[in-house]
Amino acid sequence: QVQLEESGGGLVQPGGSLRLSCAASGRDFSSAIMAWFRQAPGKEREFVARIIRNSGFTSYMDSVKGRFTISRDNARNTVYLQMNSLKDEDTAVYYCAVDSNLDGTYRYWGQGTQVTVSS
């Protein structure tokens, strides 16, 4: 059974940092695309960042470029999202997801972790 377990969310002041983790189990995702999405209250879920596990190629949504960094530890089957210079508008539930077939469809999702940026 595939499981994606997110952790690292919490409450942080504007300008602060958090690191999210997503640990995958139940299947080999060494050649998959792993990504972070987020959903703020009253808004649709949006793409944040993704990484191709075997090449390390990354891409980001425009509003987080230069502030967020996605990385992976293939030995631990884990993907991270380092979030710096956090803003109020980064407040959302953050979800980890996997595109195992490299076709743009994210078939596996975690339960989400809450990130709240507030003074």
Buried (B, 14 or more C-beta within 10 A) or exposed (E): EEEBBBBBBEEBEEEBEBBBBBBBEEBEBEEBBBBBBBBBEEEEBEBBBBBBBEEEEBEBBEEBEEBBBBBBEEEEBBBBBBBBEBEEEBBBBBBBBBBBEEEEEBEBBBEBBEBBBEE
